[in-house]
Structure formats: C-alpha cells, structure tokens
C-alpha cells in the first residue's frame, strides 16, 4: 500500500501534539470523589472524563481534517468523504481511572483505506506518550523532553520473556483457559498491567508480549503502527493481521512466534 506522504505526516503531527493535551483533561476528575460513573450495556463504566476527552478530540479532528471519518467509543460515528478514518478511545482503562489507579490512557488511531497507519497512546498521569506512523518510526516522549526513537526489547525466547495481559478473568472459554495456563508456565513472568499501558511498555522494551483475548477496535487500532515501527509484531490470537477480530497478540518477533505456536497447538 502506497501512502500519501504529506497527508500521513500531517496526521502524524496531529496525533503527536494533540493526544496528550486531550488525555490530560482526565486529570480534572482523577482521584476525586466528585463524579459517579455511568455503565454501558456491557457493564463497563463510562465517566464525564471519557466524554470530555472524546468531545475535544473530535472537535480538533473535525477542525483540522473535516473530510476524515471518526469512530469513537462514546459517540456516534461520523462518516467521511476520503480514505482516512480516526478511531478514539478516550480513556482506555476506565476501571483504573475510577479506582484512582494512574495506569489509564488515551488511544488515538488513524486508518487509511481500513488499515491502521498512525497510532498514539498518551498516559496523562505518567506523562508518557508513544506514537508512530507506518514507515516513520516509533517515538517515546516523557514529560517535556524531546521524543526519542524507541524499540521493543531484544528478548526472543518465551522462557526469558515478561508477558502481559490485563487480567486472567478475560480468558473465559476452556480453550482460552488452557493456553493461558500454558503460556503462564512457559514464560519467565506473567503480569497483569492495565490496558493500554501494556502496549507502551512493549513499545519501549519493558515487557516482551501482550495478549488480550477480548478487545474492541478502539482498544487496539493504534497498536499495529506503534508496535510494528518499534520492531515488534501484532496480530490477533489466530495470527491474522487484523484489528477487527476482537483479540490481539503483540510481542517481539521471537516471542510472538513462540506464543502463536503455543496457542495454535492448543487448538489442534
């Protein structure tokens, strides 16, 4: 796929400079007992902060790229008139946010002809941002320091790897429970680090794999550009290169291969 360089760069610049300021809107409410979350039909919480962040990001996108489509977690889709589509997860980790745990973030992705080409993840409490565009590299920015290129770790063996998943409770089927037990045994460490922060850690070499058996598109649309440009691999748990199947397996190349083999052997 040939990407329009100028248009890609302008959208990357937008993601790199707007995701964190919008994410920091959450700090107005974080750690305060001044709001009560609502709950969606699936039981997951949604807060005034989710809605405020998505509203602001939508406004900025519409002002800068009025012809681009927008999909957000909290509001109706906005159709576009070109090949670009933004996907917003205003607070990935709303449970963490509500509980006063600082490991929540804002995820912003841009798709071109249905393929994720730009991703950004902002952690407002930690002041960490990772962002990437296809062919442009992956960058990590902390506080007000200049962004620096970042890479996944050089760990290529599962028995030396730290594997992350949000929670074992999401492995609900007998098959999922079986291969969760297998990779837990085969890995050096398995840790439950909340939501989007795991992908920040993977892109910056601090964990070696992330597995999530149940996700929505806004949970992972930003992940492929970030992890691929950082030198890793991202697929679903069946090994397909898609963000539409409801799962994700992201890792260093060697660890990804071994985890995928482990999952597929369990399915045989």
SEDRENZA-224430 format. One record per residue (C-alpha): z, x, y. Coordinates in nm, 2 decimals, decimal comma, always signed. Layout:
<rs>
+--------+--------+--------+
:     zz :     xx :     yy :
+--------+--------+--------+
:      Z :      X :      Y :
...
+--------+--------+--------+
</rs>
This chain:
<rs>
+--------+--------+--------+
:     zz :     xx :     yy :
+--------+--------+--------+
:  +0,00 :  +0,00 :  +0,00 :
:  -0,11 :  +0,14 :  +0,33 :
:  +0,14 :  +0,08 :  +0,61 :
:  +0,06 :  +0,04 :  +0,98 :
:  +0,25 :  +0,35 :  +1,11 :
:  +0,31 :  +0,24 :  +1,47 :
:  +0,43 :  -0,11 :  +1,37 :
:  +0,65 :  +0,03 :  +1,09 :
:  +0,81 :  +0,29 :  +1,33 :
:  +0,88 :  +0,03 :  +1,60 :
:  +1,06 :  -0,19 :  +1,34 :
:  +1,25 :  +0,11 :  +1,20 :
:  +1,37 :  +0,20 :  +1,55 :
:  +1,48 :  -0,16 :  +1,60 :
:  +1,68 :  -0,16 :  +1,27 :
:  +1,83 :  +0,17 :  +1,35 :
:  +1,95 :  +0,07 :  +1,70 :
:  +2,04 :  -0,30 :  +1,66 :
:  +2,21 :  -0,33 :  +1,32 :
:  +2,54 :  -0,16 :  +1,41 :
:  +2,59 :  -0,33 :  +1,76 :
:  +2,54 :  -0,67 :  +1,59 :
:  +2,76 :  -0,58 :  +1,30 :
:  +3,04 :  -0,48 :  +1,54 :
:  +3,06 :  -0,84 :  +1,66 :
:  +3,27 :  -0,90 :  +1,35 :
:  +3,55 :  -0,68 :  +1,49 :
:  +3,63 :  -0,96 :  +1,73 :
:  +3,77 :  -1,16 :  +1,44 :
:  +3,85 :  -0,89 :  +1,18 :
:  +4,22 :  -0,86 :  +1,09 :
:  +4,32 :  -1,16 :  +1,29 :
:  +4,46 :  -1,49 :  +1,17 :
:  +4,26 :  -1,69 :  +1,43 :
:  +3,99 :  -1,84 :  +1,21 :
:  +3,96 :  -2,02 :  +0,88 :
:  +3,65 :  -1,96 :  +0,67 :
:  +3,44 :  -2,25 :  +0,55 :
:  +3,30 :  -2,24 :  +0,20 :
:  +2,94 :  -2,29 :  +0,08 :
:  +2,83 :  -2,49 :  -0,22 :
:  +2,87 :  -2,19 :  -0,45 :
:  +3,23 :  -2,14 :  -0,33 :
:  +3,16 :  -1,83 :  -0,13 :
:  +3,32 :  -1,81 :  +0,22 :
:  +3,14 :  -1,81 :  +0,55 :
:  +3,30 :  -1,74 :  +0,88 :
:  +3,23 :  -1,77 :  +1,25 :
:  +3,16 :  -1,40 :  +1,24 :
:  +2,88 :  -1,44 :  +0,98 :
:  +2,72 :  -1,70 :  +1,21 :
:  +2,76 :  -1,50 :  +1,53 :
:  +2,61 :  -1,18 :  +1,38 :
:  +2,31 :  -1,36 :  +1,23 :
:  +2,25 :  -1,56 :  +1,55 :
:  +2,24 :  -1,24 :  +1,76 :
:  +2,02 :  -1,05 :  +1,52 :
:  +1,78 :  -1,35 :  +1,50 :
:  +1,77 :  -1,36 :  +1,88 :
:  +1,69 :  -0,99 :  +1,91 :
:  +1,42 :  -1,00 :  +1,64 :
:  +1,26 :  -1,31 :  +1,80 :
:  +1,26 :  -1,14 :  +2,14 :
:  +1,11 :  -0,81 :  +2,01 :
:  +0,88 :  -0,93 :  +1,73 :
:  +0,81 :  -1,30 :  +1,80 :
:  +0,55 :  -1,33 :  +1,52 :
:  +0,77 :  -1,20 :  +1,24 :
:  +0,93 :  -1,43 :  +0,99 :
:  +1,30 :  -1,43 :  +0,94 :
:  +1,52 :  -1,52 :  +0,64 :
:  +1,89 :  -1,53 :  +0,69 :
:  +2,19 :  -1,62 :  +0,47 :
:  +2,34 :  -1,87 :  +0,71 :
:  +2,05 :  -2,05 :  +0,88 :
:  +1,71 :  -2,20 :  +0,80 :
:  +1,41 :  -1,97 :  +0,75 :
:  +1,18 :  -1,90 :  +1,05 :
:  +0,81 :  -1,88 :  +0,95 :
:  +0,60 :  -1,61 :  +1,09 :
:  +0,23 :  -1,55 :  +1,17 :
:  +0,19 :  -1,20 :  +1,04 :
:  +0,28 :  -0,99 :  +0,73 :
:  +0,63 :  -0,90 :  +0,84 :
:  +0,95 :  -1,07 :  +0,73 :
:  +1,31 :  -0,98 :  +0,82 :
:  +1,60 :  -1,06 :  +0,59 :
:  +1,95 :  -1,07 :  +0,73 :
:  +2,28 :  -1,06 :  +0,55 :
:  +2,52 :  -1,08 :  +0,85 :
:  +2,84 :  -1,00 :  +0,65 :
:  +2,79 :  -0,86 :  +0,31 :
:  +3,14 :  -0,87 :  +0,17 :
:  +3,28 :  -1,18 :  +0,34 :
:  +3,57 :  -1,19 :  +0,09 :
:  +3,66 :  -0,84 :  +0,20 :
:  +3,63 :  -0,94 :  +0,57 :
:  +3,85 :  -1,24 :  +0,52 :
:  +4,11 :  -1,04 :  +0,33 :
:  +4,13 :  -0,77 :  +0,60 :
:  +3,95 :  -0,51 :  +0,39 :
:  +3,73 :  -0,29 :  +0,60 :
:  +3,45 :  -0,24 :  +0,34 :
:  +3,21 :  -0,51 :  +0,46 :
:  +2,89 :  -0,46 :  +0,64 :
:  +2,57 :  -0,60 :  +0,78 :
:  +2,24 :  -0,56 :  +0,59 :
:  +1,90 :  -0,58 :  +0,76 :
:  +1,57 :  -0,55 :  +0,58 :
:  +1,20 :  -0,58 :  +0,69 :
:  +0,94 :  -0,67 :  +0,43 :
:  +0,57 :  -0,60 :  +0,47 :
:  +0,35 :  -0,83 :  +0,25 :
:  +0,65 :  -0,91 :  +0,05 :
:  +0,77 :  -0,56 :  -0,02 :
:  +1,08 :  -0,41 :  +0,14 :
:  +0,97 :  -0,12 :  +0,37 :
:  +1,27 :  -0,09 :  +0,61 :
:  +1,64 :  -0,12 :  +0,53 :
:  +1,96 :  -0,07 :  +0,73 :
:  +2,33 :  -0,11 :  +0,63 :
:  +2,60 :  -0,09 :  +0,90 :
:  +2,97 :  -0,06 :  +0,82 :
:  +3,14 :  -0,16 :  +1,15 :
:  +3,50 :  -0,07 :  +1,06 :
:  +3,39 :  +0,27 :  +0,93 :
:  +3,13 :  +0,34 :  +1,20 :
:  +2,88 :  +0,44 :  +0,93 :
:  +2,51 :  +0,35 :  +0,93 :
:  +2,23 :  +0,43 :  +0,68 :
:  +1,87 :  +0,33 :  +0,75 :
:  +1,53 :  +0,42 :  +0,61 :
:  +1,16 :  +0,32 :  +0,61 :
:  +0,90 :  +0,39 :  +0,35 :
:  +0,77 :  +0,74 :  +0,40 :
:  +1,01 :  +0,82 :  +0,68 :
:  +1,32 :  +0,94 :  +0,50 :
:  +1,67 :  +0,81 :  +0,49 :
:  +1,93 :  +0,88 :  +0,76 :
:  +2,31 :  +0,86 :  +0,78 :
:  +2,49 :  +0,82 :  +1,12 :
:  +2,86 :  +0,83 :  +1,18 :
:  +3,04 :  +0,74 :  +1,50 :
:  +2,82 :  +0,86 :  +1,79 :
:  +2,69 :  +1,16 :  +1,61 :
:  +2,32 :  +1,22 :  +1,57 :
:  +2,17 :  +1,08 :  +1,25 :
:  +2,11 :  +1,33 :  +0,97 :
:  +1,89 :  +1,31 :  +0,66 :
:  +2,07 :  +1,21 :  +0,35 :
:  +2,01 :  +1,23 :  -0,02 :
:  +2,16 :  +1,09 :  -0,34 :
:  +2,37 :  +1,33 :  -0,55 :
:  +2,22 :  +1,57 :  -0,80 :
:  +2,41 :  +1,42 :  -1,09 :
:  +2,16 :  +1,34 :  -1,36 :
:  +2,39 :  +1,27 :  -1,66 :
:  +2,57 :  +0,94 :  -1,71 :
:  +2,88 :  +1,12 :  -1,86 :
:  +2,91 :  +1,30 :  -1,53 :
:  +2,84 :  +1,00 :  -1,31 :
:  +3,05 :  +0,77 :  -1,10 :
:  +2,91 :  +0,42 :  -1,15 :
:  +3,00 :  +0,14 :  -0,91 :
:  +3,00 :  -0,24 :  -0,94 :
:  +3,17 :  -0,49 :  -0,71 :
:  +3,37 :  -0,64 :  -1,00 :
:  +3,35 :  -0,68 :  -1,37 :
:  +3,41 :  -1,05 :  -1,32 :
:  +3,04 :  -1,09 :  -1,24 :
:  +2,94 :  -0,98 :  -1,59 :
:  +2,97 :  -1,33 :  -1,73 :
:  +2,74 :  -1,35 :  -2,04 :
:  +2,82 :  -1,20 :  -2,38 :
:  +2,53 :  -0,95 :  -2,34 :
:  +2,64 :  -0,85 :  -1,99 :
:  +3,00 :  -0,80 :  -2,10 :
:  +2,88 :  -0,59 :  -2,39 :
:  +2,67 :  -0,35 :  -2,18 :
:  +2,94 :  -0,34 :  -1,91 :
:  +3,18 :  -0,21 :  -2,18 :
:  +2,92 :  +0,04 :  -2,29 :
:  +2,84 :  +0,19 :  -1,95 :
:  +3,21 :  +0,19 :  -1,87 :
:  +3,27 :  +0,40 :  -2,18 :
:  +2,97 :  +0,63 :  -2,13 :
:  +3,03 :  +0,70 :  -1,76 :
:  +3,27 :  +0,96 :  -1,62 :
:  +3,41 :  +0,70 :  -1,38 :
:  +3,36 :  +0,33 :  -1,30 :
:  +3,49 :  +0,20 :  -0,98 :
:  +3,48 :  -0,14 :  -0,80 :
:  +3,39 :  -0,07 :  -0,44 :
:  +3,30 :  -0,38 :  -0,25 :
:  +2,95 :  -0,50 :  -0,19 :
:  +2,71 :  -0,31 :  +0,04 :
:  +2,94 :  -0,01 :  +0,09 :
:  +2,84 :  +0,10 :  -0,26 :
:  +2,48 :  +0,15 :  -0,15 :
:  +2,59 :  +0,35 :  +0,15 :
:  +2,79 :  +0,57 :  -0,09 :
:  +2,50 :  +0,61 :  -0,33 :
:  +2,26 :  +0,70 :  -0,05 :
:  +2,50 :  +0,96 :  +0,08 :
:  +2,57 :  +1,12 :  -0,26 :
:  +2,93 :  +0,99 :  -0,31 :
:  +2,86 :  +0,77 :  -0,61 :
:  +2,58 :  +0,80 :  -0,85 :
:  +2,49 :  +0,45 :  -0,96 :
:  +2,53 :  +0,09 :  -0,85 :
:  +2,49 :  -0,21 :  -1,09 :
:  +2,51 :  -0,57 :  -0,98 :
:  +2,41 :  -0,84 :  -1,23 :
:  +2,42 :  -1,13 :  -0,98 :
:  +2,28 :  -1,09 :  -0,63 :
:  +2,07 :  -1,29 :  -0,38 :
:  +1,78 :  -1,14 :  -0,20 :
:  +1,97 :  -1,08 :  +0,13 :
:  +2,22 :  -0,87 :  -0,07 :
:  +1,96 :  -0,62 :  -0,18 :
:  +1,64 :  -0,65 :  +0,03 :
:  +1,74 :  -0,35 :  +0,24 :
:  +1,83 :  -0,14 :  -0,06 :
:  +1,50 :  -0,01 :  -0,20 :
:  +1,38 :  +0,17 :  +0,11 :
:  +1,72 :  +0,33 :  +0,16 :
:  +1,77 :  +0,45 :  -0,20 :
:  +1,41 :  +0,55 :  -0,26 :
:  +1,39 :  +0,75 :  +0,06 :
:  +1,72 :  +0,91 :  -0,04 :
:  +1,57 :  +1,03 :  -0,37 :
:  +1,71 :  +0,76 :  -0,60 :
:  +1,56 :  +0,47 :  -0,80 :
:  +1,61 :  +0,10 :  -0,76 :
:  +1,50 :  -0,17 :  -1,00 :
:  +1,65 :  -0,49 :  -1,14 :
:  +1,86 :  -0,46 :  -1,46 :
:  +1,54 :  -0,51 :  -1,67 :
:  +1,37 :  -0,22 :  -1,50 :
:  +1,14 :  -0,42 :  -1,28 :
:  +1,06 :  -0,31 :  -0,93 :
:  +1,16 :  -0,63 :  -0,75 :
:  +1,43 :  -0,77 :  -0,53 :
:  +1,36 :  -1,13 :  -0,64 :
:  +1,51 :  -1,14 :  -0,99 :
:  +1,88 :  -1,17 :  -0,90 :
:  +2,01 :  -0,83 :  -1,01 :
:  +2,00 :  -0,46 :  -0,91 :
:  +2,03 :  -0,12 :  -1,08 :
:  +2,02 :  +0,17 :  -0,83 :
:  +2,10 :  +0,53 :  -0,92 :
:  +2,00 :  +0,89 :  -0,92 :
:  +1,68 :  +0,93 :  -1,13 :
:  +1,85 :  +1,07 :  -1,44 :
:  +2,14 :  +0,83 :  -1,43 :
:  +1,91 :  +0,53 :  -1,37 :
:  +1,71 :  +0,62 :  -1,68 :
:  +2,01 :  +0,65 :  -1,90 :
:  +2,17 :  +0,33 :  -1,77 :
:  +1,85 :  +0,14 :  -1,82 :
:  +1,81 :  +0,27 :  -2,17 :
:  +2,17 :  +0,17 :  -2,24 :
:  +2,11 :  -0,19 :  -2,11 :
:  +1,78 :  -0,23 :  -2,29 :
:  +1,92 :  -0,10 :  -2,62 :
:  +2,20 :  -0,36 :  -2,59 :
:  +1,93 :  -0,63 :  -2,55 :
:  +1,73 :  -0,52 :  -2,86 :
+--------+--------+--------+
</rs>
